[in-house]
Amino acid sequence: MDQNVTQNGAGVTPENSQNDNNMASLLEKEGLGIDFPTQGEIRTGVVASIIPGRILVSVGTKSEGIIEGKEYELIPSDELANLKLGQEIPVFVVNPEDSNGNLILSYMRAREEKSWAVVETLLASKAATHSTIIGYNKGGLIVPIGGLRGFVPASQISMTRRNNTSGDTPEQRWGKMIGEEIDVCVIEVDRERRRLILSERAASTETRESVRERVLDELKEGSVYTGRITSIADFGIFVNVNGADGLVHMSEISWDRVQHPGELFKVGQEVKVKVINIDREKKRIGLSIRQLKDDPWEDKAAQFQVGKLVEGTITRLTKFGAFARLTDDIEGLIHISEISERRIEHPKEVLKEGDVCTLRIIKVDPSVHRIGLSLRRVDSMAYADMDWQALEGILTDGEPKEPEADNAPEEA
């Protein structure tokens, strides 16, 4: 057997061994300096070729990467038109080697990943960034940050901007804001859910307290403003006027009796209010809705004059008196001292609910919508002249009496 074959293995000669070593060395040299891409990596590449449906990008490997298919279609038409040969662009490695051996890249995903990195930095630093409002939905505004679309909820829009809103639909409230510049802070980032929440209020130097101070200085008692209902309580409604909340107490909602404010109003509704009180020390604003309307009670109660006899139906008995209904929507109070000439401990000693009584009107107070009645003064001599005049009017069927001859007016 040949000595070379024995020493170098079956069929391997020193010459073949030397050739293999040279090839390995050559391959090693050719591989030096090649940094093979990995999936999910972002690189800076150079545009090598642009044809419809495909872009070739050199990223330092032996062959160019490809942007095609969906990744090509995602590129906005205006950006696609501006791409040039030799231009540096960021690319995201989708697949280092597909079934055909191609390196698959994405331009838009690279931009998006860089944008997520930017907003995460903004979230950590709490720094404000400048942008422009590009859209809206029913809950707030759409504002772009880099290649991402952020959402500014209505609660995070600045008070100054919210004060300029009006209308019941999102289009009426937010539509006119498209194109306006806005400063925002990033307050929530969730890559998996593709959720980016922004706040204009966090970026604003105007605090809730400073806004309230300004509004308190600007508002004037007696003036009328348009506000928006922010909350509804059992005792009234809160209305935001120029950036500060004021209270419309239950007693100032309507001239009619209201069981609960929710029967008439809803949160977000626009209402006109009158400023009736400003307490700058306690920083409270008192508002009224009913004072913007005529008081119907005055017209209804015009027929009731002090001293007049009326018929009433007892509706309620309390320890301090009895209530009597005079018309469908007007009641009067018979104080316990006006029920009987003798001293009684409770109205039920004389009256019961449902009794129909003749009563004397002894007081009419329009400011508090109260009519005072008396049962014991029905036969009072103090009102004898008035009773006689009323009786004479009844006897003449309401027609004016003919004047007597000696009282007739003199001829002119």
Summary of the structure (lengths in Angstrom):
residues: 412
radius of gyration: 43.9
end to end distance: 168.8
largest distance: 173.3
contacts: 1108
relative contact order: 0.06
helix: 29%
strand: 34%
